[in-house]
């Protein structure tokens, strides 16, 4: 297995819209394992393929305390939503930034698992938040899109500073 590089906001590749995944093969199983390893290592509770620059509808997730309930969603669709909740969210693509986002309290999702078997999941609370957050990634959306323009500006500045610190300057060779 291998750790995959995670794209960071405001990378334009986070804006690509993922296409339906068409082939479930051995290469995909390896990719799924690598995505889990990358997510657990970060550490995070969900990772959408968009974040590792793979633009097909694939999400891995584990919101359990013990990190022993891995979930894979292929070609997921939210077929029903109910209620609302506001939760403080973070994102592996926007490190160190946390903000309140309003989401549906409950969602019903239909998807394929890693073996291509169809399943239906009735999710609420944190799991429902995570599903909506990751499905947004596949649609080219990032959670900071929901913030006010002023807050988004602060986030952009923070990320810019972070990326400048990581990139060697020309003078340094
Ligand atoms: Zn995210």
py3Dmol code that shows the C-alpha trace and the ligand (Angstrom):
import py3Dmol

protein = """\
ATOM      1  CA  UNK A   1       0.000   0.000   0.000  1.00  0.00           C
ATOM      2  CA  UNK A   2       1.040   3.584  -0.436  1.00  0.00           C
ATOM      3  CA  UNK A   3       0.197   7.023   0.859  1.00  0.00           C
ATOM      4  CA  UNK A   4      -1.273   9.235  -1.846  1.00  0.00           C
ATOM      5  CA  UNK A   5      -0.699  13.002  -2.116  1.00  0.00           C
ATOM      6  CA  UNK A   6      -3.832  14.972  -1.197  1.00  0.00           C
ATOM      7  CA  UNK A   7      -4.715  18.042  -3.276  1.00  0.00           C
ATOM      8  CA  UNK A   8      -5.019  21.213  -1.205  1.00  0.00           C
ATOM      9  CA  UNK A   9      -7.410  24.132  -1.622  1.00  0.00           C
ATOM     10  CA  UNK A  10      -7.468  26.232  -3.776  1.00  0.00           C
ATOM     11  CA  UNK A  11      -6.036  23.695  -6.267  1.00  0.00           C
ATOM     12  CA  UNK A  12      -8.212  23.895  -9.390  1.00  0.00           C
ATOM     13  CA  UNK A  13      -8.269  20.099  -9.713  1.00  0.00           C
ATOM     14  CA  UNK A  14     -10.575  20.048  -6.668  1.00  0.00           C
ATOM     15  CA  UNK A  15     -13.149  21.687  -8.982  1.00  0.00           C
ATOM     16  CA  UNK A  16     -13.321  18.778 -11.438  1.00  0.00           C
ATOM     17  CA  UNK A  17     -16.610  16.895 -11.492  1.00  0.00           C
ATOM     18  CA  UNK A  18     -16.148  13.139 -11.059  1.00  0.00           C
ATOM     19  CA  UNK A  19     -17.544  10.746 -13.657  1.00  0.00           C
ATOM     20  CA  UNK A  20     -19.332   7.499 -12.827  1.00  0.00           C
ATOM     21  CA  UNK A  21     -16.876   4.696 -12.172  1.00  0.00           C
ATOM     22  CA  UNK A  22     -17.202   2.015 -14.816  1.00  0.00           C
ATOM     23  CA  UNK A  23     -14.708  -0.679 -13.993  1.00  0.00           C
ATOM     24  CA  UNK A  24     -14.224  -2.491 -10.700  1.00  0.00           C
ATOM     25  CA  UNK A  25     -10.960  -4.387 -11.101  1.00  0.00           C
ATOM     26  CA  UNK A  26      -7.774  -5.273  -9.209  1.00  0.00           C
ATOM     27  CA  UNK A  27      -6.247  -1.840  -9.854  1.00  0.00           C
ATOM     28  CA  UNK A  28      -9.293  -0.231  -8.267  1.00  0.00           C
ATOM     29  CA  UNK A  29      -9.005  -2.491  -5.199  1.00  0.00           C
ATOM     30  CA  UNK A  30      -5.406  -1.296  -4.773  1.00  0.00           C
ATOM     31  CA  UNK A  31      -6.487   2.320  -5.157  1.00  0.00           C
ATOM     32  CA  UNK A  32      -9.210   1.823  -2.513  1.00  0.00           C
ATOM     33  CA  UNK A  33      -6.666   0.290  -0.102  1.00  0.00           C
ATOM     34  CA  UNK A  34      -4.287   3.204  -0.722  1.00  0.00           C
ATOM     35  CA  UNK A  35      -7.098   5.698  -0.141  1.00  0.00           C
ATOM     36  CA  UNK A  36      -7.929   4.059   3.201  1.00  0.00           C
ATOM     37  CA  UNK A  37      -4.286   4.085   4.229  1.00  0.00           C
ATOM     38  CA  UNK A  38      -3.990   7.758   3.246  1.00  0.00           C
ATOM     39  CA  UNK A  39      -7.191   8.666   5.099  1.00  0.00           C
ATOM     40  CA  UNK A  40      -6.276   6.807   8.319  1.00  0.00           C
ATOM     41  CA  UNK A  41      -2.754   8.219   8.230  1.00  0.00           C
ATOM     42  CA  UNK A  42      -3.867  11.858   7.767  1.00  0.00           C
ATOM     43  CA  UNK A  43      -5.910  11.245  10.015  1.00  0.00           C
ATOM     44  CA  UNK A  44      -9.355  11.773   8.526  1.00  0.00           C
ATOM     45  CA  UNK A  45     -12.815  10.190   8.539  1.00  0.00           C
ATOM     46  CA  UNK A  46     -13.502  10.412   4.804  1.00  0.00           C
ATOM     47  CA  UNK A  47     -11.681  10.825   1.505  1.00  0.00           C
ATOM     48  CA  UNK A  48     -13.151  11.421  -1.938  1.00  0.00           C
ATOM     49  CA  UNK A  49     -11.249  10.326  -5.054  1.00  0.00           C
ATOM     50  CA  UNK A  50     -11.240  13.955  -6.260  1.00  0.00           C
ATOM     51  CA  UNK A  51      -8.884  14.806  -3.390  1.00  0.00           C
ATOM     52  CA  UNK A  52      -6.242  12.418  -4.719  1.00  0.00           C
ATOM     53  CA  UNK A  53      -6.733  13.652  -8.293  1.00  0.00           C
ATOM     54  CA  UNK A  54      -8.776  10.650  -9.467  1.00  0.00           C
ATOM     55  CA  UNK A  55     -11.959  11.963 -11.010  1.00  0.00           C
ATOM     56  CA  UNK A  56     -14.396   9.086 -10.768  1.00  0.00           C
ATOM     57  CA  UNK A  57     -17.200   8.591  -8.241  1.00  0.00           C
ATOM     58  CA  UNK A  58     -15.391   6.851  -5.406  1.00  0.00           C
ATOM     59  CA  UNK A  59     -15.412   7.651  -1.675  1.00  0.00           C
ATOM     60  CA  UNK A  60     -13.876   5.904   1.328  1.00  0.00           C
ATOM     61  CA  UNK A  61     -15.026   6.622   4.860  1.00  0.00           C
ATOM     62  CA  UNK A  62     -14.778   5.453   8.458  1.00  0.00           C
ATOM     63  CA  UNK A  63     -16.482   7.518  11.144  1.00  0.00           C
ATOM     64  CA  UNK A  64     -16.112   4.860  13.880  1.00  0.00           C
ATOM     65  CA  UNK A  65     -14.110   5.520  17.062  1.00  0.00           C
ATOM     66  CA  UNK A  66     -12.117   2.320  16.651  1.00  0.00           C
ATOM     67  CA  UNK A  67     -11.444   2.880  12.941  1.00  0.00           C
ATOM     68  CA  UNK A  68     -12.745  -0.576  12.173  1.00  0.00           C
ATOM     69  CA  UNK A  69     -15.813   0.202  10.063  1.00  0.00           C
ATOM     70  CA  UNK A  70     -14.493   1.055   6.589  1.00  0.00           C
ATOM     71  CA  UNK A  71     -17.128   2.076   4.046  1.00  0.00           C
ATOM     72  CA  UNK A  72     -16.694   2.357   0.291  1.00  0.00           C
ATOM     73  CA  UNK A  73     -19.171   4.233  -1.888  1.00  0.00           C
ATOM     74  CA  UNK A  74     -19.010   3.842  -5.661  1.00  0.00           C
ATOM     75  CA  UNK A  75     -21.368   5.878  -7.872  1.00  0.00           C
ATOM     76  CA  UNK A  76     -23.292   7.038  -4.793  1.00  0.00           C
ATOM     77  CA  UNK A  77     -26.562   8.939  -5.047  1.00  0.00           C
ATOM     78  CA  UNK A  78     -28.434  10.673  -2.243  1.00  0.00           C
ATOM     79  CA  UNK A  79     -32.042   9.646  -2.823  1.00  0.00           C
ATOM     80  CA  UNK A  80     -33.651  11.240   0.212  1.00  0.00           C
ATOM     81  CA  UNK A  81     -32.793  13.952   2.742  1.00  0.00           C
ATOM     82  CA  UNK A  82     -34.480  15.056   5.933  1.00  0.00           C
ATOM     83  CA  UNK A  83     -34.057  17.759   8.580  1.00  0.00           C
ATOM     84  CA  UNK A  84     -31.001  19.905   9.168  1.00  0.00           C
ATOM     85  CA  UNK A  85     -27.971  20.033  11.440  1.00  0.00           C
ATOM     86  CA  UNK A  86     -24.976  22.292  11.773  1.00  0.00           C
ATOM     87  CA  UNK A  87     -21.657  20.678  12.460  1.00  0.00           C
ATOM     88  CA  UNK A  88     -18.083  21.922  12.631  1.00  0.00           C
ATOM     89  CA  UNK A  89     -16.315  20.494   9.604  1.00  0.00           C
ATOM     90  CA  UNK A  90     -12.727  20.129   8.584  1.00  0.00           C
ATOM     91  CA  UNK A  91     -11.210  18.770   5.386  1.00  0.00           C
ATOM     92  CA  UNK A  92      -7.967  17.022   4.487  1.00  0.00           C
ATOM     93  CA  UNK A  93      -7.761  19.372   1.486  1.00  0.00           C
ATOM     94  CA  UNK A  94      -8.063  22.466   3.708  1.00  0.00           C
ATOM     95  CA  UNK A  95      -5.791  21.591   6.645  1.00  0.00           C
ATOM     96  CA  UNK A  96      -6.099  23.547   9.920  1.00  0.00           C
ATOM     97  CA  UNK A  97      -9.396  25.165   8.876  1.00  0.00           C
ATOM     98  CA  UNK A  98     -12.630  24.277  10.696  1.00  0.00           C
ATOM     99  CA  UNK A  99     -16.025  25.900  10.194  1.00  0.00           C
ATOM    100  CA  UNK A 100     -19.734  25.340  10.847  1.00  0.00           C
ATOM    101  CA  UNK A 101     -21.705  24.067   7.862  1.00  0.00           C
ATOM    102  CA  UNK A 102     -25.452  23.387   7.690  1.00  0.00           C
ATOM    103  CA  UNK A 103     -26.377  20.009   6.183  1.00  0.00           C
ATOM    104  CA  UNK A 104     -29.300  17.596   6.103  1.00  0.00           C
ATOM    105  CA  UNK A 105     -29.664  15.648   9.372  1.00  0.00           C
ATOM    106  CA  UNK A 106     -30.469  12.407   7.612  1.00  0.00           C
ATOM    107  CA  UNK A 107     -29.700  11.086   4.157  1.00  0.00           C
ATOM    108  CA  UNK A 108     -30.519   7.884   2.351  1.00  0.00           C
ATOM    109  CA  UNK A 109     -27.754   6.848  -0.043  1.00  0.00           C
ATOM    110  CA  UNK A 110     -27.685   4.242  -2.771  1.00  0.00           C
ATOM    111  CA  UNK A 111     -24.275   3.105  -3.949  1.00  0.00           C
ATOM    112  CA  UNK A 112     -22.098   0.146  -4.916  1.00  0.00           C
ATOM    113  CA  UNK A 113     -19.603  -1.332  -2.471  1.00  0.00           C
ATOM    114  CA  UNK A 114     -16.006  -2.174  -3.444  1.00  0.00           C
ATOM    115  CA  UNK A 115     -17.128  -5.433  -5.026  1.00  0.00           C
ATOM    116  CA  UNK A 116     -19.833  -3.782  -7.105  1.00  0.00           C
ATOM    117  CA  UNK A 117     -22.712  -4.924  -4.883  1.00  0.00           C
ATOM    118  CA  UNK A 118     -25.532  -2.381  -4.605  1.00  0.00           C
ATOM    119  CA  UNK A 119     -26.475  -1.201  -1.107  1.00  0.00           C
ATOM    120  CA  UNK A 120     -28.719   1.364   0.508  1.00  0.00           C
ATOM    121  CA  UNK A 121     -27.693   3.204   3.654  1.00  0.00           C
ATOM    122  CA  UNK A 122     -29.854   5.255   6.000  1.00  0.00           C
ATOM    123  CA  UNK A 123     -27.421   7.674   7.677  1.00  0.00           C
ATOM    124  CA  UNK A 124     -27.809  10.405  10.267  1.00  0.00           C
ATOM    125  CA  UNK A 125     -25.553  12.543  12.467  1.00  0.00           C
ATOM    126  CA  UNK A 126     -21.821  12.546  11.699  1.00  0.00           C
ATOM    127  CA  UNK A 127     -22.102   9.816   9.059  1.00  0.00           C
ATOM    128  CA  UNK A 128     -24.705  11.873   7.178  1.00  0.00           C
ATOM    129  CA  UNK A 129     -22.485  14.978   7.379  1.00  0.00           C
ATOM    130  CA  UNK A 130     -19.492  13.052   6.102  1.00  0.00           C
ATOM    131  CA  UNK A 131     -21.429  11.563   3.179  1.00  0.00           C
ATOM    132  CA  UNK A 132     -22.646  15.022   2.114  1.00  0.00           C
ATOM    133  CA  UNK A 133     -19.149  16.497   2.502  1.00  0.00           C
ATOM    134  CA  UNK A 134     -17.531  13.773   0.363  1.00  0.00           C
ATOM    135  CA  UNK A 135     -20.291  13.826  -2.268  1.00  0.00           C
ATOM    136  CA  UNK A 136     -19.647  17.568  -2.582  1.00  0.00           C
ATOM    137  CA  UNK A 137     -15.997  16.807  -3.418  1.00  0.00           C
ATOM    138  CA  UNK A 138     -17.104  14.563  -6.287  1.00  0.00           C
ATOM    139  CA  UNK A 139     -19.201  17.466  -7.575  1.00  0.00           C
ATOM    140  CA  UNK A 140     -16.187  19.797  -7.450  1.00  0.00           C
ATOM    141  CA  UNK A 141     -17.283  21.550  -4.253  1.00  0.00           C
ATOM    142  CA  UNK A 142     -15.277  22.216  -1.091  1.00  0.00           C
ATOM    143  CA  UNK A 143     -16.858  22.978   2.307  1.00  0.00           C
ATOM    144  CA  UNK A 144     -15.381  26.472   2.412  1.00  0.00           C
ATOM    145  CA  UNK A 145     -17.672  27.330  -0.531  1.00  0.00           C
ATOM    146  CA  UNK A 146     -20.467  27.571   2.057  1.00  0.00           C
ATOM    147  CA  UNK A 147     -18.666  30.254   4.090  1.00  0.00           C
ATOM    148  CA  UNK A 148     -19.127  34.004   3.778  1.00  0.00           C
ATOM    149  CA  UNK A 149     -16.864  35.790   1.263  1.00  0.00           C
ATOM    150  CA  UNK A 150     -14.912  37.324   4.152  1.00  0.00           C
ATOM    151  CA  UNK A 151     -14.250  33.967   5.811  1.00  0.00           C
ATOM    152  CA  UNK A 152     -13.335  32.450   2.457  1.00  0.00           C
ATOM    153  CA  UNK A 153     -10.789  35.221   1.984  1.00  0.00           C
ATOM    154  CA  UNK A 154      -9.237  34.411   5.373  1.00  0.00           C
ATOM    155  CA  UNK A 155      -9.055  30.736   4.417  1.00  0.00           C
ATOM    156  CA  UNK A 156      -7.443  31.589   1.054  1.00  0.00           C
ATOM    157  CA  UNK A 157      -4.835  33.740   2.802  1.00  0.00           C
ATOM    158  CA  UNK A 158      -4.088  31.016   5.339  1.00  0.00           C
ATOM    159  CA  UNK A 159      -3.647  28.415   2.583  1.00  0.00           C
ATOM    160  CA  UNK A 160      -1.525  30.784   0.521  1.00  0.00           C
ATOM    161  CA  UNK A 161       0.795  31.315   3.480  1.00  0.00           C
ATOM    162  CA  UNK A 162       0.987  27.569   4.101  1.00  0.00           C
ATOM    163  CA  UNK A 163       1.843  26.828   0.474  1.00  0.00           C
ATOM    164  CA  UNK A 164       4.452  29.608   0.269  1.00  0.00           C
ATOM    165  CA  UNK A 165       6.165  28.147   3.328  1.00  0.00           C
ATOM    166  CA  UNK A 166       6.218  24.716   1.687  1.00  0.00           C
ATOM    167  CA  UNK A 167       7.525  25.833  -1.698  1.00  0.00           C
ATOM    168  CA  UNK A 168      11.230  26.560  -1.903  1.00  0.00           C
ATOM    169  CA  UNK A 169      11.920  30.047  -3.252  1.00  0.00           C
ATOM    170  CA  UNK A 170      13.852  30.536  -6.485  1.00  0.00           C
ATOM    171  CA  UNK A 171      16.669  32.209  -4.608  1.00  0.00           C
ATOM    172  CA  UNK A 172      17.107  29.036  -2.581  1.00  0.00           C
ATOM    173  CA  UNK A 173      17.777  27.139  -5.774  1.00  0.00           C
TER     174      UNK A 173
END
"""
ligand_1 = """\
1
ZN
Zn -13.031 17.275 2.412
"""
view = py3Dmol.view(width=600, height=400)
view.addModel(protein, "pdb")
view.setStyle({"model": 0}, {"cartoon": {"style": "trace"}})
view.addModel(ligand_1, "xyz")
view.setStyle({"model": 1}, {"stick": {}})
view.zoomTo()
view.show()
